[in-house]
Amino acid sequence: MNFQPLLDRVVVKRSSAEDTITQSGILLPSHLKDAPSDGVVLGVGPDVKHLKKGDKVLVGRYIGVEIEVDGKKLMLVREEEVLGKFL
């Protein structure tokens, strides 16, 4: 990845939402759904204390800044905005 977060920032790749077909046959495209709230940490700033690269985390749906790095849509959030990590 060609991006280094600063201070207490964390780069998170959200899990991808998938298209869903309802029981009545209606297609719900992934781009119309809320953003998934879990993801994987791809990078951490030097002041991050509780997370490391590769951690699977839970973040709020509408927090952080969306960035594009190497053609991938990623989220840049503060460590305090991460709600928890999966063990």
Steps between C-alpha positions, in 0.01 A plus 500: 500500500638840404354690795622549859243631752622762747455535876214283633342429159418150375437387141210251483374302201130443561352159428320506168122502494342241277194512275197334660188350347193514724252214535268679257779513239597868534870573448649736758829629352790536742549869420154582642568337837668657802876459507615194695625583844785250519833500322870423511778735610746560214719762666547683828657830597790527746276602794258205472525287814233230484485393135736346249496417132275202431260551793132451417311795650153643549452865400201730480316513169535874440839592644841573356609624161473291186826495303614321187846343501631281217148486354344370825241685707616513861400679820728720707379513863640603837585217736236627747230458231564125480235337718681171557699216346412138440712236674 
